[in-house]
Amino acid sequence: MERLTGLRTRGPVELAAPAAPGSLLDVGLVLTHACNLACAYCYTGEKKRVRMPEAVAMQAVESAIAVARAAQAKLQLTFFGGEPLLEAQLLLDIAARARSLADGLPLVMQVTTNGTLLDAALVEQLGALGVHVAISIDGTRAQHEAARPLAGGGSSWETTRRGLDLLLAARDRFSFDVVAVVDPGTVHLLGDGVRELLDLGVDAITLNANFGGVWGEPELAVLEQQLEVVAALVVAWLRRGRWVGVQPLESALRSFAEIGRVVTASCGAGSRRLAVAPSGRIYGCCRAVGEDTGKGALGHLDDGLPGPQAGGAGCACANAEETGDPRVAGAVQLRHDRAVQRVGLRLATLLCAEYELLHIVERGPCP
C-alpha cells in the first residue's frame, strides 16, 4: 500500500491527486467530547469528559501549519466538540499560538458552538484573535426547543439567544454565522426560522439537513417547498439592497455563476479536510470522530498530517449514516441535493434576469 505523508490508507481505494497550490486545508480540533446540551440529532456520541491535552493541540497546530506551508495551501483551523467553549481557555491558547506561528501563511479560524457559554468578554477575545464564530440555533423557538434541550433537561433557548444577541451587537467588528439543522420533524417551519434569523440581522446561515432523521415522502416534499420559501427571502432582501447568504443555496448560485450549472458541494473529508481527536487520532472530518473509537481513523498525529488532496463529491459521513458506506449516497441525501439543484437553478435564473452581473463570493471566516 502506498504511503501518504506517513499515513496508510484503509481499503482498496485510490489516493487522491495533490490539490493545486492555493487550495484550502481545513484541520478540525475536537477539543472535548463533553457538552452541556443533549441535542436529539447529535452525531458525536457519548458526552464523555475527555478533553484534548494541550500537547496534542499544539502538535496538531504545528503540523497543520507545516503541511499547509509545504503545500502552499491556505489553512483553516476549526474548533469543535462536544461543546468547544467548555474548553475556552485552551481554544484561546491554541488560537494565539497559531497566529504567532502562521507568519504570513493565510490562516482562518472558526469555532462551532451552541452559544450558551458566550459572554461579552469571550466574544471580544475570540474576535481579537480572528476566530469566526458559527453559532448553532435552529431558527424559531419552536424549532430550537424541539431538539436542543440542556443536558440536564430544560430549555437552552434563552441562553442561546443571549449568545446570538452578543454576536449581533459585535457584527460590525467580528464575523459570525448561524448553523441551523433541518430536521424532518420541524421542516415545515424552515422558512419561518430563516425569516426570523434574517429579520434579527443575521447575514449568513448554513442549513444542515439531518440525514439520519426519519424522512418520508411528505417531509421531502415539504423540504423542497420550504427551500423555495428560503429562496424567495433571499430575493426579497436583495431587492431591498441587502445580500444574505444561505447555504446550500449560496453554493448553488456560485457554481451557476462559475460553470453555468448548479452542482452540490463536496465536504472534502479526508482530502482537504481532516480532524484531530483528543487521542491524537486523525479522521476525515470532525463529524467522523464520533466517540473516537478508532473506527474509520486515517492514522495518528504522531505519524504526521497528510497534505491537501483533490476531494470527491458529497458528504462521506452523511453517506455512512444513511447507507452504511461512506462512498454511497442514500436516497434522502440524493433527494435533498436534487431539491437544492432545482431551487438553486430557479433562483439563479431569476437573479440573472433581474441583474446584469451575478458574482457570488461565499463568505466564511475572515483572516
C-alpha positions, 0 to 999 in steps of 0.5 A: 500500500502506498504511503501518504505523508506517513499515513496508510490508507484503509481499503482498496481505494485510490489516493487522491491527486495533490490539490493545486497550490492555493487550495484550502486545508481545513484541520478540525480540533475536537477539543472535548467530547463533553457538552452541556446540551443533549441535542436529539440529532447529535452525531458525536456520541457519548458526552464523555469528559475527555478533553484534548491535552494541550500537547496534542493541540499544539502538535496538531497546530504545528503540523497543520501549519507545516503541511499547509506551508509545504503545500502552499495551501491556505489553512483553516483551523476549526474548533469543535466538540462536544461543546468547544467553549467548555474548553475556552481557555485552551481554544484561546491558547491554541488560537494565539499560538497559531497566529504567532506561528502562521507568519504570513501563511493565510490562516482562518479560524472558526469555532462551532458552538451552541452559544450558551457559554458566550459572554461579552468578554469571550466574544471580544477575545475570540474576535481579537484573535480572528476566530469566526464564530458559527453559532448553532440555533435552529431558527424559531423557538419552536424549532430550537426547543424541539431538539436542543434541550440542556443536558440536564433537561430544560430549555437552552433557548434563552441562553442561546439567544443571549449568545446570538444577541452578543454576536449581533451587537459585535457584527460590525467588528467580528464575523459570525454565522448561524448553523441551523439543522433541518430536521424532518420533524420541524421542516415545515417551519424552515422558512419561518426560522430563516425569516426570523434569523434574517429579520434579527440581522443575521447575514449568513446561515448554513442549513444542515439537513439531518440525514439520519432523521426519519424522512418520508415522502411528505417531509421531502416534499415539504423540504423542497417547498420550504427551500423555495420559501428560503429562496424567495427571502433571499430575493426579497432582501436583495431587492431591498439592497441587502445580500444574505447568504444561505447555504446550500443555496449560496453554493448553488448560485456560485457554481451557476455563476462559475460553470453555468450549472448548479452542482452540490458541494463536496465536504472534502473529508479526508482530502482537504479536510481532516480532524484531530481527536483528543487521542491524537487520532486523525479522521476525515472530518470532525463529524467522523470522530464520533466517540473516537473509537478508532473506527474509520481513523486515517492514522495518528498525529504522531505519524504526521498530517497528510497534505491537501488532496483533490476531494470527491463529491458529497458528504462521506459521513452523511453517506455512512449514516444513511447507507452504511458506506461512506462512498454511497449516497442514500436516497434522502441525501440524493433527494435533498441535493436534487431539491437544492439543484432545482431551487438553486437553478430557479433562483439563479435564473431569476437573479440573472434576469433581474441583474446584469452581473451575478458574482457570488463570493461565499463568505466564511471566516475572515483572516 
